[in-house]
């Protein structure tokens, strides 16, 4: 994997980091959500990204821009 990416989060902010996992085999074409509590749900996202500030964020294809890729 090891692609450097810029990801746009739901609030419009951007973060940079490295792709650490691809959940395409789980995400597929269907929208999969789980209820966290009475007011919140979480949706399965395709990419797991380790950000430069040491967080993990999850995003779909349309929110991820490749900066550089290592082969």
C-alpha positions as CSV (number, residue, x, y, z in Angstrom):
1,X,0.0,0.0,0.0
2,X,2.2,2.8,1.3
3,X,0.5,5.6,-0.7
4,X,0.8,9.1,0.7
5,X,-2.6,10.7,0.5
6,X,-4.5,13.9,1.4
7,X,-7.9,13.1,2.9
8,X,-10.8,15.5,3.2
9,X,-12.8,14.9,6.3
10,X,-16.6,15.3,6.8
11,X,-16.1,18.7,8.3
12,X,-14.1,19.9,5.2
13,X,-10.7,19.9,6.9
14,X,-7.8,18.0,5.3
15,X,-5.2,15.8,6.7
16,X,-2.2,14.1,5.1
17,X,-0.9,10.6,5.9
18,X,-0.3,7.1,4.6
19,X,-2.8,4.4,3.6
20,X,-2.5,1.5,6.0
21,X,-5.5,-0.7,5.0
22,X,-8.0,-1.1,2.2
23,X,-11.4,-2.5,3.2
24,X,-12.8,-2.8,-0.3
25,X,-13.6,-6.4,0.2
26,X,-15.8,-5.5,3.2
27,X,-17.2,-2.2,1.9
28,X,-18.2,-3.3,-1.6
29,X,-20.8,-1.3,-3.4
30,X,-23.3,-1.4,-0.5
31,X,-23.6,1.2,2.3
32,X,-23.1,-0.5,5.6
33,X,-23.9,1.4,8.8
34,X,-24.1,0.5,12.4
35,X,-25.9,2.3,15.2
36,X,-23.6,3.6,18.0
37,X,-26.5,5.0,20.1
38,X,-29.9,6.6,19.7
39,X,-28.5,9.6,17.9
40,X,-25.4,8.4,16.1
41,X,-24.5,5.9,13.4
42,X,-21.1,4.9,11.8
43,X,-20.6,4.0,8.2
44,X,-18.0,1.6,6.9
45,X,-15.4,3.4,4.9
46,X,-13.0,1.9,2.4
47,X,-9.6,3.3,3.4
48,X,-7.8,3.4,6.8
49,X,-5.2,6.3,6.8
50,X,-2.5,6.9,9.4
51,X,-2.2,10.7,9.6
52,X,1.0,12.6,10.1
53,X,-0.3,13.7,13.5
54,X,-0.6,10.1,14.6
55,X,-4.4,9.6,14.3
56,X,-6.3,7.0,12.2
57,X,-9.0,8.2,9.9
58,X,-11.3,6.3,7.6
59,X,-12.5,7.6,4.2
60,X,-14.1,6.6,0.9
61,X,-12.5,7.0,-2.6
62,X,-14.1,10.5,-3.2
63,X,-12.4,11.9,-0.1
64,X,-8.9,10.7,-0.8
65,X,-6.3,12.3,-3.1
66,X,-3.0,10.4,-3.8
67,X,0.0,12.6,-3.2
68,X,2.6,9.9,-4.0
69,X,2.7,6.2,-4.3
70,X,5.5,3.7,-3.6
71,X,5.6,0.7,-5.8
